[in-house]
Amino acid sequence: MSKVIAFLGASTGIGQAALKHTLAAGYRCLALCRDPSKLERAFPPGSNPNLEIIQGNAHDVAAVTKCLQTDNRIVDVIVTTIGAKPIPLKMTVDDPDVCKKGAATLLEALAQLRSNGINGNPHIIACSTAGFSRFGRNIPLAMIPIYALFVRVPGADKVVMEDRIAASGESFTIIRPSHLTDGASDKTIRVGIEDPTNGPVSDVVGYSISREDAGRWLAEHLVLHTDARHMNKNLLITY
């Protein structure tokens, strides 16, 4: 049976890049999107028979439930890259609770599916951010003021998301990209592994990674192939 992957938040950035590479590998994908036209600009209707775009909000249990079900079972992998839009002048974002609400909705949708006899044990892959580990600094010293000023609010939201997913009993991997840039590259991507309970397994510190490269790495190393070392871990990815 071929894998089926659900995407929440794939209309832009890391999620869209991960979706593109997953589709290129021939996998069937379900993508939840508030405004399907955004995703259709990247994937025109009818251009890929393996893509089904579902209109809905990642904070709506009914919409998420629809996206997580296929052929009377739960999808194999769930990729959530939802996030808020920055408001730089106010040093905040348009929805400071977007990720924590998204995690709660996702877990409630899984619970409802199982209560209705729809079974499955998906691997949840959630996108967080570097800079907020409880086990020490994982960003360069020069970046600390920037994260303190501009990433503090969304970072706190993502910490709650991480905790909810890690405590859920579901199989998961959290990715924490460093500062995000645009454009694909052939740069080497380094990976640091952290156990949510016991701390770092391997450390890396880096300045940045592009959205395209982070999405490609996510697809290749967490969706298409799964390394046991990455299961139930937090991963920092950076150049």
N, C-alpha and C positions, 0 to 999 in steps of 0.2 A: 504494500500500500504506500503510495507516494505521500510525502509530507504535504500538509496544508498549513500555511502560515497566515496569521492574522496580524495586520498592522494598524496601530492606533497612532495618528499624528504623522502620517507619511506624505502630507501635501508639500512639505518643504524639507530642506536640510538633511540631517543624518537619516531620518526615516525614509525620505524619498530616494536617497542614494542606496540605502539597504534594500528597498523594494525593487529598484531597477536591477540590481545585481542578482537578487533572488529570482526575479522573473526571467532574467537572461539564462539562469541555470535550469529553467524549465519547471519550476515549482508553481503550484496553484496558490494564489494569494487573495485574501479578502482584505480590503482596505476601508476603514471607517473614516469618513471625512464630512465635516459640517457643510462644506461647500465643494461638491464634487467637481465643479468647473476648474478649481485650482489644480486638482490632480489630473484632470482630463487634458490640461495644457501640456503636461509632461507625458501622459499616456492617453492619446486620443481614443475615443470609443471605437471598439472593434480592432484596435491595433494589436492587442494581446489577449487571446482567448483564455489565458490562465489568470487574468485579473478581473475580480469583481469588486466594484466600488459601491459601498453602502453608505447612504446619506445618514448622518446622525452625529450626535455629540458624545464625546468620550466620558462625559459625566452623566449620561442617560443610561441607566441599567438595561432598559429594553433594547436600545440600539447596540450597546456593547454585547449583550447576549446574542443578538442576531449575527454579529460579526464573528463570534467565537464558536459557532456551531456549523458543522458541515457533515452531510451524510449521516445524520443522527448520532454524531459524536462530537467531542470537543476537538478543536484544531490541535495540531502537534506543537506549534510554536506561536507565542504571542510576542510581538515586538511593539513596545510602547515608547514613543519618543515625543509625547505631548509636552508642551511647554508654553510659557507666557511670553508676550511681546514686551520687550524692554521699553521703559520710559526714561531715557537717559537723564533728562533735566531734573527729574525727581528722584533719580537713583533707585527706581523700583520697577515693577512690572505691572501689566494690566490686570493680572489675576494672581495674587500672591499665594493662592492655595490650589493652583491648577493641578500640580502633580500629586499632592496628598489626596485630593478629591478623586483624581483619576485612578489612583491605586485602590482606594476604597470601592469605587464603582466596579473596577475590574474584578476584584475579589468577590464582591457581592454577585456579580454576573455568573462567575464560576460556581458559586454556592447554589444559585437558583437553577442553573442547568443540571447540576448533580441531583438536586432535590426533585427534579422532574425526570430523572432516569437517564439523563444524557451524560455519559461517562467520558473520561479522558484525563490524562495527566500532562498538561502542556508544560513546556519550558518557557518561562517568562523572562524576556530580555528587556530590561528597562534602562533608559538613558538618564543618567544623573549628571554630575559635574565634578571636576577635580576641585580641591581646595577645602573640603569639609570633612575629611577623615577624622575620626575620633582617636586615631593612633599616631598622630604627628603630622608634620608638614609634608604635603605631596605636590607643592607648587614651588617654583623658584622664589627666593627672597624678594626679588624685585617685583614680583606679581602680587605680593600680599596686600599692599595698599589698594590696588585695583580691585581685587576680589572683595576686600572689606567694604569698599564704597559701592561698587556696582553689582556685585554678585551675592551680597549678603542676604537679600530678601529671597530671590529664587533658590539660593543654596539651602536656606533653612527649610524651604518647602520640599526640596529634593531629599533632604535628610529624613524627613518624616515618611516620604514615599519609600525610600530604601528600607526603613525600619518596618513598615507595614508589610512589604513584600517578604523581607527576610523572616518575619515572625509568622507568616501565613501557613507554612508547611508545604508550600508549592515549590517545585524546582525552579531555580532562578539564576540569572546572572545579571549583575548591575554593571553597566559600563560608565566610567567617569572620564570623558574626554577632557583634555586640557583646553586652553583658550581656543575657540573655534574660528577658523578662517575660511576663505572661499577657494575653490579650485582644486582639481585633482593634481596629484604629483606622484613621483616614483620614490619618495622618501621612505626610509625604513621606519616602520611603526614599532615602538617599544611598548611593552606591556608589564605593568606591575600588578601583582595579585595580592588581595587582602581578604582574609577570613573575617566575616562580620563579628565573630565572637573573640577570636584569638589574635587578630591583628595581622600585620604584613607577613606574607610568604616570600615575596620578592618585591623590591622597591625600584621605582623609576621616578624621575622628576623631569619635567619638560615644559617648554613654553607654550606650544601650540600644536594643533592638528587641524586639517581642513575637514569640513563637513562631509565632503565627497569621500575622502580617504577613510574617515571614521565609519561612514556607512558601508563602504566596501569591505572594510575589515570586519565589521559586525556580521555582514552577510556571509563572508567566506569562513569565518572562524567560530561563529555561534549558531548560524542558521543552517548552512549547507553541511558543515562538519562540526561536531561537538567534541571538544577536548575535555576529558574528565577533570582536568586541573581547574577548569573554569566554572564548573558546576557549583552553585550555591556560594559564589564568591563575588567580590567587588573587584573590577578591573579598571585600572587607570591606563588609558591609551594616549600616547603622545609621540611626537617625532623624537 
